[in-house]
């Protein structure tokens, strides 16, 4: 029986379901598995937890911007403990060249259920891991990328998420209020700021990337969450739930209404909304939606962001339907785009949100992640002259593009004030004045407190009380501290 310990940098108040599914798979196959969250831990505490578990393998799962934490921790642990390191998750899937780090033993690319099971079973037999599909490793100074295995087409064959492995580490899980569920895998779109175009390319001959579990399988898991774990709110995390076939959606919502009857949140795009779909969802408990507006400039949206043929009228029509059915609306928007006049572009997006009147308008600063088409575009057009990464920015609060210092400051300040300006348009003249001031943490507190309140009160349907407000203020304060992952250096 092999012993596998997963380490993630943070859980961000939600479940890390990639790791949790792998944990279920590992345990189902008779191996020992646990997980550690790095956030808030000193190196001494982490070392003690890891040493006490006595792992044969340490598995690191990382999104881009988390990889430095994992690499630095692993290098330090390798000096003191004997184990096999295996790195996975989105970052290491798309950047297997990280294997050049001398302390990485293996990288697992793509879907890991089959690979991790084979790794542990082969290890138990005392055999070499070098023929296992999906693995990347070094041999005689050369990088070996073993072939990928086909995508898992029957998602019902995968065990349910291990809901225990992070139970004591996520406040929302301990309280029983919120649980996240994926109904499928994949996204049919190729937005330039996302990794999906790379994923589609990786698996273009190895199976369909967009796949759905059967409604019966989903409902069985939801019954467990409701009846055994006292869940009160469901977050469907699929990128585009409404891209599923209408017959499938009808069956799922009929069964959800019959057996679950809990309020839920889902994600979608304006071009995937019809009144038929909204009516189906609404009759079953549709409480809130996260929908991408992203950019009000239709040319920028289509040519630079590659969001397809979405036009502003599509956005207005979709949000009007949400209003009609009394759905709480969270819009996703981006500012700091690689355009000639990014502030003008940003204020256009703010104006479109004001016209649409969402419950909460969330704004993000564009981050040109390595390997994405938008980063290539930024370099080609001179917005990232040195091609640098985003690793120096830890709270995603400032633009990384090569704007003038004055423009960069205004974009970063506007990011903090845009959401509250959409909620109270009368302060627009004040916002235009405040973005000229020096960058300061007061704006960040405004941004995160407004975000926390709207998410809690409206989007995730928390019962708001004084204790929850105080807890939220404390969490915002902790989040805005200097990068916690450096604390053990």
ABEGO torsion letter per residue (X at the ends): XBBBBBBBABAGGBBBAAAAAAAAAAAAAGBBBBBBBABGBBAAAAAAAAAAAGBABBBBBBBBGAAAAAAAAAAAAAAABBBBBBBBEAAAAABAAAAABAABABBBBEBAAAAAAAAAAAAAAGBBAAABBGBBBBBGGBBBBBBBBBBBABAAABBBBBAAAAAAABAAAAAGABBBBBABBEBABBBAABAAAAAAAAAAAAEBABBBBBAAAAAAAAAAAAAAAGBABBBBABABAAABBAAAAAAAAAAAAAAAGBBBBBBBBAAABBAAAAAAAAAAGBABBBBBAGBABAAAAAAAAGAEABBAAAAAAAAAAAAAAGBBBBBBBBBGBBBABAAAAAAAAAAAAAAAGBABBBBBBBBBBBGBAAAAAAAAAGABAAGBBAAABAAGABBABBBBAAAAAAAAAAAAAAAAAAABAAAAAAAAAAAABBBBAAAAAAAAAAAAAAAAAAAAGBBBBAAAAAAAAAAAAAAABBBAAAAAX
